[in-house]
Amino acid sequence: MAKSAIQKITLNQAENIPFDKLFLSQRNVRRIKNGVSVEDLADDIARRGLLQSLNVRPELKDGEETGRYEVPAGGRRFSALQLLVKRKEMAKTASTPCIVNRSAVTSMEDDSLAENVHRENLHPLDQFRAFKALRDQGLGVEEIAARYLVSVNTVNHRLKLTEVSPELLALYEKGEIKLEQLNVFAISPDHKRQEQVWKRVAGTNMEDAYYIRRLLTETTVRSDDRRAVYVGAEAYEAAGGVVLRDLVEPDHGSWFQDAALLEQLVFDKLKVDAEAVRADGWKWVEAALSFSYGHTSGMRRVYAEPAEMTDEEIARYDAVKAEYDALDAEYAEMEDADEAIEDKLEQLSAELSVFDDRPSVYPPALKAIAGAFITLAANGKLQVDAGFVRPEDEPQVESDNAEDADGEEIDERHEDDDDAGSVVVNGRPVNGASETAEEAEDEGIKPLPERLVFDLTAQKTLALRNVLAGDVDIAFVAVLHALVLQVFYRFAKDSCLELTLVSNNFGQVQGLAETPWAKEIAERHEAWDRDMPDSPDLWNFLLGLDEASRKALFAHCASLSLNAVVEPWNKRPGALAHADALAATLGFDMVEAGWSPTVDNYLGRVTKARIVQAVREARGEDSAQLIEHMKKDIMAREAARLLVDSGWLPEPLRLEVDDIAAEAVDASSGDMSDEAALAGDSAELPAFLAESVDDQPESLAAAE
């Protein structure tokens, strides 16, 4: 039996139809404006012509064609052509390419829907490559952006994506890499490194953009790091450095690739800045990226003072002050306000403020014995702390007694048997010669025997102790005087009280100087230090303070002696117990003081088991299980997020009452239902982690 012939289809024919013979059909299914505007489309047609024909149907009347054509599909193109006719950029009778559909099998609505639905959007990668081809043909980024109605940043973004490893672009084309991940890979220009990172994360639950970015930038320096801010991207790139930029975070997402080069540029610039400070007259200058907490310990601090006024300035100041006082007194007696007088008083007050706010300077004599520390502040600005005098640079006080290099009196005793009886008073050796020893009488009155002086002054000491014990206010000042000498003057020995204050600076703890507590202590200390007189005048200065200031200064000095550090080689159970008791009395709590667990201060420095334990104690078993499967760095980061505002503290920071409460929570946690734990403090994980747990599929991200 012969096979029946397959019927061949006939395609709709293209015809050129005068534009004035066309009219827009009301049966077009597109009703909502979306995408490029008609005005923009008209501009594009004027530039390149009509790329796609209109889909039209003949108008029928009594079954016969009238010579006019209805446009059910391509309505936006038709409207754009209408606009060109209106703007007289196209003749209304211009031949218009059209596909004429005379079939009765489909309706006009069917044709319009098919044209809009059956089309397939351009794959983002094809658009990226097309932009690159246009740039290679000589079009500028601005022109490409204008032609395709996108921003310049969008064009740059898409051109940057074409520079990702071809191997990764092929995976993106297959849908095996998301656009979010591709954006991150564009940070690094090293294709080999990009491929290494993808092989490391592919097929794991660590494919999120954050982790990929971290791997690509693990040996780099962020652009907001103080070193990068200090040097600047322009100087770094001029020296041959490469800046990696994040396509998603163009303002803050960039990294300096060559950390070693950056460090060298920092040191070179610090040397130049240090030399500029040194040229200002300081005896010495030390420069470093950072100094340990307490690096100025043992040094005296001197401060700048307002520059002295010249005779002319003094005369002018006195004249302005007198005029201001006279006018102010006159105005005070007036019943009605006078705007002219008020303006004059304001003018005089501003002139007086200029005198009061004149710049402070260091006298050359102080600069000759003092120095400065130069470092980088957290914001990358140069920080100069000047006016520190080292002990060896302190001016030597002349004395009638011969002194050795350490300031101790030279022992000029004869080497006889009486030397064995010497004693030490206030750190100074005293000859123990016997009163009964016969000595040759010289002409004149001989000094009293040293042993007699010792006995007499011992009696004076006991009597003075007795009187001091009866005056609590003066005793307070005397103790404060001794403490202030040790805190602010270090090497002054001007107190008769044999009190010792030990203040450990804990300089070995990294980052301690940047804590809010260290900064507050430093600010308070500097404020007091500026008010301190020379050590011989300190006693009268303390007596002149009001009671509140005196107590505040006492508390500051006493606080610097507190030490609650746990050291394996220095067991101090009594002292540590007293520290907890003191904290309880003060109502002290590390959470209220502002401490919270972070990757740097705790979570990144303990084992994974400790991290999970912390989350379990703070947020419950369900939250702990959510992070158990993670690698340590990601686990630490997510644990820090989960522990925010939880009030959780590691054992060394808890007080005794905290430990009791924690034990109570542990004891009761077994009675909690899973639902209660989940509905309680359990925190929600970010989307990418939730997806890794729930194994939910994701659709390919859009190009925009």
C-alpha positions in Angstrom: 0.0 0.0 0.0 1.4 3.4 -1.0 2.2 5.8 1.8 0.1 9.0 1.9 2.1 12.1 1.0 3.0 14.4 4.0 1.2 17.7 3.6 3.7 20.6 3.4 3.0 23.8 5.3 2.9 27.2 3.7 4.6 30.1 5.6 3.0 33.4 5.8 4.4 35.8 3.3 6.2 39.0 4.0 4.9 42.2 2.3 5.9 45.8 2.4 2.8 47.8 3.4 2.5 51.6 3.6 2.4 52.5 7.2 -0.8 54.6 6.9 -2.6 51.4 5.8 -1.9 49.8 9.3 -3.9 50.3 12.5 -3.4 48.8 16.0 -5.6 45.9 16.9 -7.5 46.0 20.2 -7.1 42.3 20.5 -3.4 42.4 21.5 -3.0 40.5 24.7 -0.3 42.8 26.1 -2.0 45.4 28.3 0.6 46.2 30.9 3.7 48.2 30.1 6.9 46.3 30.8 10.5 46.8 29.8 11.8 49.3 27.3 9.6 52.4 26.8 8.0 53.2 23.4 10.2 56.4 23.3 13.4 54.4 23.8 12.2 51.8 21.2 11.5 54.6 18.7 15.1 56.0 19.2 16.5 52.5 18.7 14.5 52.0 15.4 15.6 55.4 14.2 19.2 54.3 14.8 19.2 50.8 13.4 15.9 50.4 11.5 13.1 47.8 12.1 14.7 44.5 13.0 11.5 42.5 13.4 8.5 42.7 11.0 5.0 43.4 12.3 2.4 40.6 12.4 -0.7 41.8 10.6 -4.1 40.5 9.4 -6.1 42.0 6.5 -9.2 43.9 7.5 -12.3 42.2 6.1 -15.6 43.7 5.2 -18.3 41.4 4.0 -15.6 38.7 3.6 -13.5 40.9 1.3 -10.1 42.6 2.1 -10.4 46.4 2.4 -6.7 47.2 1.8 -6.1 48.0 5.4 -4.4 45.8 7.9 -4.8 45.2 11.7 -1.8 44.7 13.9 -2.5 42.2 16.7 1.2 41.4 17.4 4.0 43.9 17.5 2.0 46.7 19.1 5.0 48.4 20.8 6.9 48.4 17.5 3.8 49.9 15.8 3.5 52.6 18.5 7.2 53.4 18.1 6.7 53.8 14.4 3.7 56.1 15.0 5.9 58.2 17.3 8.6 58.5 14.5 5.9 59.7 12.1 4.6 62.2 14.6 8.2 63.5 15.1 8.5 63.7 11.3 11.4 61.3 11.3 9.5 58.8 9.1 6.9 59.4 6.3 3.4 58.2 7.1 3.4 56.3 3.8 6.8 54.6 4.4 6.9 50.9 3.4 6.7 48.8 6.5 7.9 45.1 6.6 4.9 42.9 7.7 4.1 39.2 8.0 0.6 38.9 6.7 -1.4 36.1 8.3 -4.6 35.1 6.3 -5.1 31.8 8.1 -8.4 31.1 9.8 -6.9 28.4 12.0 -5.8 30.8 14.7 -7.3 34.0 16.0 -5.6 37.4 16.5 -5.5 36.8 20.3 -3.8 33.5 19.7 -1.2 35.1 17.4 -0.5 37.9 20.0 -0.1 35.4 22.8 2.1 33.1 20.9 4.5 35.9 19.9 4.9 36.9 23.5 5.0 33.5 25.2 7.0 31.4 22.8 9.9 33.8 22.7 12.9 32.8 24.9 14.9 35.4 26.7 18.5 35.8 26.0 20.8 33.8 28.3 22.7 36.3 30.6 26.0 34.9 29.4 25.1 35.6 25.8 24.4 39.2 26.7 27.7 39.5 28.6 29.6 38.2 25.5 27.6 40.4 23.2 28.6 43.5 25.3 32.2 42.3 25.1 32.0 41.9 21.3 30.6 45.5 21.0 33.5 46.8 23.1 36.0 44.9 21.0 34.4 46.5 17.9 35.3 49.9 19.3 32.1 51.0 21.2 32.7 52.7 24.5 31.1 51.6 27.7 28.9 54.8 27.8 27.7 54.2 24.3 26.8 50.6 25.0 24.9 51.7 28.1 23.0 54.3 26.2 22.1 52.0 23.3 20.7 49.2 25.6 19.3 51.5 28.3 21.3 50.2 31.2 23.7 52.0 33.5 27.5 52.3 32.9 28.0 50.2 36.1 25.8 47.4 34.7 27.9 47.3 31.5 31.1 47.2 33.4 29.7 44.5 35.7 28.8 42.3 32.7 32.1 42.9 30.9 33.9 41.9 34.1 32.0 38.6 34.2 33.3 37.7 30.8 36.8 37.7 32.3 36.0 34.8 34.6 37.7 31.5 33.8 36.2 29.9 30.6 35.8 26.7 32.6 33.5 28.4 35.1 31.6 30.2 32.4 30.9 26.9 30.8 29.5 25.6 34.1 27.4 28.7 34.4 26.0 28.1 30.9 25.0 24.6 32.0 23.4 25.9 35.2 26.0 24.3 37.5 27.1 27.7 38.9 24.8 30.4 40.0 25.2 34.1 39.0 25.7 35.0 42.6 28.8 32.7 42.7 30.0 34.0 39.3 29.9 37.5 40.6 32.3 36.5 43.4 34.7 34.7 41.2 35.1 37.9 39.2 36.9 39.4 42.2 40.1 37.6 41.2 41.7 37.8 37.8 43.6 34.6 38.4 41.8 31.9 36.4 43.8 29.1 38.0 42.9 30.3 41.5 39.2 30.6 40.5 39.2 27.0 39.3 41.1 25.7 42.4 38.5 27.4 44.7 35.6 25.9 42.8 37.0 22.4 42.9 37.4 22.9 46.7 33.8 23.9 47.3 32.0 22.1 44.5 29.6 19.4 45.7 29.9 20.6 49.4 27.6 22.6 51.5 30.1 25.5 51.3 29.3 26.8 47.9 27.8 30.0 49.2 29.2 33.3 47.9 30.6 34.3 51.3 32.8 31.3 51.6 34.0 31.6 48.0 34.9 35.2 48.5 36.8 34.4 51.7 38.9 31.7 49.9 39.7 34.1 47.0 40.7 36.9 49.4 42.3 34.9 52.3 45.8 36.3 51.6 44.6 39.8 50.8 43.9 43.0 52.8 40.5 44.6 52.7 40.3 48.2 51.4 38.8 49.4 54.7 41.8 48.0 56.7 43.7 50.9 58.3 46.8 50.0 56.4 45.0 50.2 53.0 43.3 53.5 54.0 46.6 55.0 55.1 48.5 54.1 51.9 45.5 54.6 49.5 44.5 52.7 46.5 46.1 55.2 44.1 49.6 54.9 45.6 49.3 51.1 46.0 48.3 50.7 42.3 51.0 53.1 41.3 53.5 50.8 43.0 52.3 47.8 40.9 49.7 46.5 43.3 46.4 45.0 42.2 43.0 45.9 43.8 40.4 43.2 43.6 36.9 44.6 43.5 33.6 43.0 44.3 30.9 43.4 41.6 28.2 43.1 44.2 29.6 45.6 46.7 31.5 48.2 44.6 31.7 50.7 47.5 33.1 48.5 50.2 34.0 45.2 48.6 37.6 45.5 47.5 40.9 44.0 48.5 44.6 44.8 48.1 46.0 41.6 46.6 49.6 42.0 47.6 49.8 42.2 51.4 53.6 42.3 51.4 53.7 45.2 49.1 51.1 47.1 51.1 53.1 46.5 54.3 56.2 47.9 52.7 54.4 50.9 51.5 53.0 51.5 55.0 56.5 51.3 56.6 57.9 53.6 53.9 55.2 56.2 54.5 55.6 55.8 58.3 59.3 56.6 58.0 58.6 59.8 56.0 55.9 60.9 58.5 58.1 60.0 61.5 61.0 62.0 60.1 58.6 65.0 59.6 57.6 64.8 63.3 61.2 64.3 64.3 62.2 67.5 62.4 59.8 69.4 64.6 62.3 69.2 67.4 61.5 66.0 69.4 64.4 64.1 70.8 63.1 60.8 69.5 60.3 59.3 67.5 59.1 55.7 67.4 56.8 54.6 64.6 54.9 51.3 64.3 51.7 49.9 62.9 50.5 49.5 66.5 52.0 49.5 70.0 51.1 47.1 72.8 48.8 48.3 75.6 50.8 50.1 78.3 53.8 50.8 76.0 54.2 54.2 77.7 54.6 52.7 81.1 57.4 54.2 83.1 57.4 57.5 81.1 56.4 60.9 82.3 53.9 62.7 80.0 54.2 66.4 79.3 51.6 68.4 77.5 51.5 71.4 75.2 50.4 74.7 76.5 48.7 77.6 74.8 51.3 79.7 73.0 52.4 82.8 74.8 50.9 86.1 73.7 53.1 88.9 72.5 52.9 92.3 74.2 50.7 93.6 71.4 48.3 90.6 71.8 48.2 91.1 75.6 47.4 94.8 75.2 44.7 94.0 72.6 43.2 91.3 74.8 43.1 93.6 77.9 41.4 96.3 75.8 38.8 94.0 74.3 38.1 92.4 77.7 37.7 95.8 79.3 35.3 96.9 76.6 33.3 93.7 76.8 33.0 94.0 80.6 32.0 97.6 80.5 29.4 97.1 77.8 28.1 93.9 79.5 27.6 95.8 82.8 25.9 98.7 81.0 23.6 96.3 79.1 22.7 94.5 82.3 21.2 97.7 83.7 19.1 98.4 80.6 15.4 97.6 80.7 14.9 97.0 77.0 16.9 94.8 74.7 19.2 96.5 72.3 20.1 94.5 69.2 23.1 96.7 68.4 24.7 96.2 71.8 24.0 92.4 71.6 25.7 92.3 68.2 28.7 94.2 69.6 29.0 91.9 72.6 28.9 88.9 70.3 31.6 90.4 68.2 33.8 91.1 71.2 33.1 87.6 72.6 34.2 86.0 69.4 37.5 88.0 69.4 38.2 86.9 73.0 37.6 83.3 72.0 40.3 83.6 69.4 42.8 84.5 72.2 41.5 81.7 74.4 41.6 79.1 71.7 45.1 79.9 70.4 47.0 76.8 69.4 49.0 74.9 72.1 52.7 74.3 71.6 55.4 72.4 73.3 58.3 74.5 74.6 61.6 73.7 72.9 63.1 72.7 76.2 60.5 70.0 76.7 60.9 68.7 73.1 64.6 68.4 73.7 64.0 65.7 76.4 60.7 64.2 75.1 59.6 62.1 72.2 56.6 60.9 70.3 54.9 57.6 69.2 53.5 57.4 65.7 51.0 54.8 64.8 47.8 54.2 62.7 44.4 54.8 64.2 41.6 52.4 63.5 40.3 54.7 60.7 43.7 54.7 58.9 44.7 58.2 59.9 48.1 59.0 61.3 48.0 59.1 65.1 50.8 61.1 66.9 51.0 60.8 70.7 53.7 63.2 71.8 55.3 64.4 75.0 56.7 61.3 76.6 59.9 61.5 78.6 61.9 58.4 79.2 63.4 57.9 82.6 67.0 58.2 81.3 66.1 61.6 79.8 64.8 63.1 83.0 66.7 66.2 84.1 69.1 65.3 86.9 68.3 67.1 90.2 71.4 68.6 91.7 72.0 67.5 95.3 74.5 68.4 98.0 75.2 64.7 98.5 77.1 62.8 96.0 74.8 60.4 94.1 75.5 57.5 91.7 73.9 56.9 88.3 70.7 55.4 89.9 70.2 58.4 92.1 71.2 56.5 95.2 73.6 58.2 97.7 77.1 56.9 97.3 78.3 55.1 100.4 81.4 56.9 101.6 81.6 54.9 104.9 85.0 53.8 106.1 85.6 50.1 105.8 85.6 49.3 109.5 83.6 47.1 111.8 80.9 49.7 112.2 79.8 49.2 108.6 78.1 45.9 109.5 75.5 47.7 111.5 74.2 49.9 108.7 70.4 50.1 108.1 68.2 51.3 105.2 65.7 54.1 105.7 63.3 55.0 102.8 65.6 53.1 100.4 68.8 54.9 101.4 71.7 53.3 103.3 72.5 54.8 106.7 75.8 54.3 108.4 75.5 52.3 111.6 78.5 53.8 113.4 78.3 53.4 117.2 77.6 56.5 119.3 80.2 55.5 121.7 83.0 55.3 119.1 85.5 57.9 119.9 86.1 60.2 117.0 88.6 62.9 116.6 87.1 66.3 117.3 87.6 68.8 114.6 87.1 72.4 115.1 83.5 73.5 115.0 80.2 71.5 115.6 80.2 68.0 114.1 77.0 66.6 112.5 74.9 64.4 114.8 75.8 60.7 114.8 73.7 58.8 112.2 72.5 56.3 114.7 71.1 59.1 116.9 69.4 60.6 113.9 67.8 57.2 113.2 66.5 56.8 116.8 65.1 60.3 116.9 63.4 60.1 113.6 61.9 56.7 114.5 60.2 58.4 117.5 59.0 61.2 115.2 57.6 58.5 112.8 55.6 56.8 115.5 54.2 60.0 116.8 53.2 61.1 113.4 51.6 57.8 112.7 49.6 58.2 115.8 48.4 61.7 114.8 47.6 60.6 111.2 45.5 57.7 112.5 43.3 60.3 114.2 42.6 62.3 111.0 40.9 60.2 108.4 40.6 63.0 105.8 44.3 63.8 105.9 45.1 60.1 105.9 43.0 59.7 102.8 45.0 62.5 101.1 48.3 61.1 102.2 47.5 57.7 100.7 46.2 59.4 97.5 49.4 61.4 97.3 51.4 58.2 97.4 49.3 56.5 94.8 49.3 59.5 92.5 53.1 59.7 92.7 53.4 56.1 91.5 50.7 56.4 88.8 51.6 59.7 87.3 55.2 60.4 88.3 56.6 56.9 88.4 60.1 57.6 89.7 59.4 60.4 92.1 60.1 59.4 95.7 58.4 62.3 97.5 56.0 60.4 99.8 56.8 59.4 103.4 54.3 56.5 103.1 55.8 53.2 102.2 53.0 52.1 100.0 53.5 50.2 96.7 51.0 50.1 93.8 51.5 47.5 91.1 49.7 48.0 87.8 50.1 45.3 85.2 49.6 46.6 81.7 49.0 43.2 80.0 50.8 44.3 76.9 51.0 40.8 75.6 47.2 40.7 74.9 46.6 41.6 71.3 43.9 44.2 70.6 43.5 45.1 74.2 44.2 48.8 73.5 41.3 48.9 71.1 38.7 47.8 73.6 36.2 50.4 74.9 37.4 49.9 78.5 41.0 50.6 77.6 40.1 53.7 75.7 37.9 55.0 78.5 40.7 54.4 81.1 43.2 56.1 78.8 41.0 59.1 78.3 40.3 59.5 82.0 44.0 59.1 82.8 45.1 61.7 80.3 42.5 64.1 81.6 43.9 63.8 85.1 47.5 63.8 83.8 47.0 67.2 82.1 46.0 68.7 85.5 48.9 67.4 87.5 51.5 69.9 88.8 55.2 69.3 89.3 55.7 66.6 92.0 56.8 69.0 94.7 53.5 70.9 94.4 51.4 67.7 94.3 50.5 67.8 98.1 49.0 71.3 97.9 47.3 70.4 94.7 45.5 67.4 96.3 44.6 69.5 99.4 43.0 72.1 97.1 40.8 69.6 95.3 37.1 69.4 96.2 36.0 66.2 97.9 34.3 64.7 94.8 37.4 65.2 92.6 39.7 63.8 95.3 37.6 60.7 95.6 37.4 60.3 91.8 41.2 60.5 91.5 41.6 58.0 94.4 39.2 55.6 92.7 41.1 55.9 89.4 44.5 55.2 91.0 43.2 52.4 93.1 41.5 50.8 90.1 44.8 50.6 88.2 46.1 48.1 90.8 43.2 45.6 90.3 44.3 42.3 88.8 41.8 39.5 88.2 43.9 37.7 85.5 44.1 34.0 85.7 47.7 32.8 85.1 48.6 29.1 85.3 52.0 29.9 86.8 50.6 32.3 89.4 47.8 30.7 91.4 45.9 33.3 93.4 42.6 31.7 94.6 42.1 34.3 97.3 42.7 37.2 95.1 40.4 35.8 92.3 37.7 35.1 94.8 38.0 38.7 96.1 37.7 40.0 92.5 34.4 38.2 92.1 33.2 39.5 95.4 34.2 43.0 94.4 32.4 42.6 91.1 29.3 41.5 92.9 29.4 44.4 95.2 29.8 46.8 92.3 27.0 45.1 90.4 29.4 44.4 87.6 28.6 42.1 84.6 30.7 41.6 81.4 27.5 41.5 79.2 26.4 44.9 80.5 29.9 46.2 80.1 29.6 45.4 76.4 31.4 42.1 75.9 29.9 39.6 73.4 31.5 36.5 71.8 33.1 37.1 68.4 35.3 35.1 66.0 38.3 37.2 67.1 37.9 37.3 70.9 36.7 33.7 71.5 35.0 31.5 68.9 37.9 31.5 66.4 40.3 30.5 69.2 38.5 27.4 70.6 37.7 24.0 69.3 34.5 23.1 67.3 33.2 21.3 70.4 33.5 24.5 72.4 31.7 26.5 69.7 28.8 24.0 69.6 28.7 23.9 73.4 28.4 27.7 73.5 25.5 27.7 71.1 23.8 24.9 72.9 24.0 26.7 76.2 22.8 30.0 74.8 20.2 28.9 72.2 19.3 25.3 72.7 20.0 21.9 71.1 18.2 22.6 67.9 20.5 25.6 67.1 23.5 23.6 68.0 22.6 20.8 65.6 22.2 23.3 62.8 25.9 24.2 62.9 27.5 20.9 63.9 28.2 19.8 60.3 30.0 23.0 59.3 33.7 23.6 58.9 35.2 25.6 61.8 35.6 29.0 60.2 32.0 29.0 59.0 30.8 27.5 62.3 32.5 30.3 64.2 31.0 33.0 62.1 27.5 31.5 62.3 27.9 30.9 66.1 28.8 34.6 66.5 25.6 35.5 64.8 23.5 33.1 66.8 25.0 34.4 70.1 24.2 38.0 69.5 22.2 39.4 72.4 22.1 36.0 74.1 24.0 37.1 77.2 26.2 34.1 77.0 29.7 34.2 78.6 32.6 31.7 78.6 33.5 30.3 82.0 36.4 32.7 82.8 34.1 35.7 82.4 31.3 34.4 84.6 30.9 35.4 88.2 30.1 32.7 90.8 26.4 33.5 90.6 26.6 33.1 86.8 27.9 29.6 87.2 25.1 28.6 89.5 22.5 29.9 87.1 24.2 28.1 84.2 24.0 24.8 86.2 20.3 25.4 86.8 19.7 25.9 83.1 21.6 22.7 82.2 19.6 20.7 84.8 16.3 21.9 83.4 17.2 21.7 79.7 16.5 18.0 79.7 12.8 18.7 80.4 12.3 21.0 77.5 10.4 19.7 74.5 11.9 20.0 71.0 9.0 22.3 70.1 9.7 24.6 73.1 13.4 24.8 72.4 12.8 25.6 68.7 10.2 28.2 69.6 12.4 29.7 72.3 15.8 31.2 71.7 16.6 29.3 68.6 17.7 31.8 65.9 17.0 31.5 62.2 19.9 30.7 60.0 20.5 32.6 56.7 18.9 31.3 53.6 21.9 29.5 52.1 22.3 27.5 55.4 18.6 26.7 55.7 18.7 25.4 52.1 21.7 23.2 52.8 19.7 21.6 55.7 16.4 21.3 53.9 17.9 20.4 50.6 15.6 22.8 48.7 16.4 23.3 45.0 17.1 26.8 43.7 16.4 28.3 40.4 19.0 30.0 38.3 19.4 33.7 39.3 18.4 36.3 36.8 20.9 38.4 35.0 19.8 41.7 36.5 
